[in-house]
Amino acid sequence: MPAKLQHVNRRLTARERARHAKVRNAIMGEFPPERMPADAQGGIAGQIRAEREARQLTWYALAKLAGIPNQATIRAIEQGKDVRLSNVERVARALGLTLELVR
């Protein structure tokens, strides 16, 4: 049976950091992250994100302000995922926004 490798935490050298940065940049060039189209960022999710960013709040800070225990809920709202309406209302209220149903 092969020996188990021991994990060692240490700071990277300047040479290693430069190598890692070069590899990261090359990969980002080959596989750039997908961007959402501008029109897909509209709606409730886009408005909540825009207001959060305008107030310079993190997901964590907004979750705390809205009384939501998990910052992942804020991320899910901003990504337009299926979330509880009560959470969306709490976030909107914390940002000074109101939800309105229109025909």
Secondary structure as UniProt FT lines:
FT   HELIX           14..30
FT   HELIX           38..41
FT   HELIX           43..54
FT   TURN            55..56
FT   HELIX           59..66
FT   HELIX           71..78
FT   TURN            79..80
FT   HELIX           85..94
FT   TURN            95..96
//
